[in-house]
Amino acid sequence: DDDDSADPDPDGDGYGEHCDLGADCDDAAPGIVGACQADGCPQGFALVAAGAFEMGCNQNDTCADSGNNDERPRSTVTLSADYCIAVTEVSVGDFRGCVAATTCDASPTETTVDPWNNWSAAAGAREDHPLNAVTWWEARDFCQTWMNGDLPTEAQWEKAARGASDTRSYPWGDTAPTLCDECNWDLSGPGQAFGCNQVQTSAGPATWEVGHLSGTAGDSPYGAKDLAGNVNEWVLDCYLANVYDQCSPSCTDPVNT
């Protein structure tokens, strides 16, 4: 049990420091508030279990991109530890909390510079939209200093998106998205346009709010949303075209830094 007389409550949410399951997952992390979920992850996070999955795509797999060879060959990747991953993308408002607390020293590119960017100097109409136009260093700083975690590795991100049981093309399976039931993407055809038809002017935005889909049609096997569409997402790894060769036929906890 935790003794609040000895251990402070840094984020002021009523839970003491160093309470693991059943109280606060990490009370010293200012971005994490409230009680843990039963699985030990913070509210708004999904638990991904340790173990093996198939990462990447071979040329004849249904997930293969005929014009892209840097996800080949498919390999069996083992992740040695459970981890928690956010169910939704980081919103502008969430990131603003870190900046306002001077915990994050960041200056995302603003809407006034590029209307497709969601960040503004003061709180605006896109606070519930995902943060974009942010550097890798700024994104990682948010994860480390505000959430007391880190960016997921590429392998962790892919397992969260794909699951452990198959080599699906999309988080929801092998069927291409239909309309906008699964993800925010650019429709094609007469009268259809960018961002699931929501872009009405050149002022944007092209994104939809984090967690916009209340249904589960686009969810990954772990319940994570928008792992396809909406915005690109940073991972911990640095890019290397032939990095998948280094993991063939199998490897454990790969990360290219």
Secondary structure as UniProt FT lines:
FT   TURN            4..6
FT   TURN            10..11
FT   TURN            17..18
FT   TURN            21..22
FT   TURN            27..28
FT   TURN            30..31
FT   TURN            38..39
FT   TURN            43..44
FT   STRAND          45..48
FT   STRAND          51..55
FT   TURN            59..60
FT   TURN            62..63
FT   TURN            66..67
FT   TURN            70..71
FT   STRAND          75..79
FT   STRAND          83..86
FT   HELIX           92..100
FT   TURN            101..102
FT   TURN            111..113
FT   TURN            115..116
FT   TURN            125..128
FT   HELIX           136..141
FT   HELIX           142..146
FT   HELIX           154..162
FT   TURN            171..172
FT   TURN            179..180
FT   TURN            190..191
FT   TURN            194..198
FT   TURN            202..203
FT   TURN            210..211
FT   TURN            217..218
FT   TURN            221..222
FT   TURN            241..242
FT   HELIX           243..247
FT   STRAND          250..252
//
